[in-house]
Amino acid sequence: MGGEVLGDKPGADKDYGLLNPGRIIHEVGTTRMGSNPKTSVVNEFEQLHDVDNVFVVDAGPFVSQADKNPTWTIMALSWRTSEFIIEELKKQNI
């Protein structure tokens, strides 16, 4: 492993582990989450502002990306969204 120790963080010599867009597999964005339909695509439940029965449950709604894997956040938001969908279906809102 080249002398690396678990927990070592990349330094300036490795650009702190940050790579150019497209070089990492954790791409996010393009369907911004927010409460204002003029500045975002989906609401807090990842539901399109313009179409009630369409939800974006991936990393698209993230407005920024840290250098960490977003999988757990995607899973948590997807779970929350699925519970919202179930409740809205029971109410016949979607």
Buried (B, 14 or more C-beta within 10 A) or exposed (E): EEEEEEEEEEEEEEEEEEEEEEEEEBBBEEBBBBEEEEEBBBBBBBBBBEEEEEBBBBBBBBEEBEEEEBEEBBEEBBEBBBEBBEEBEEEEEB
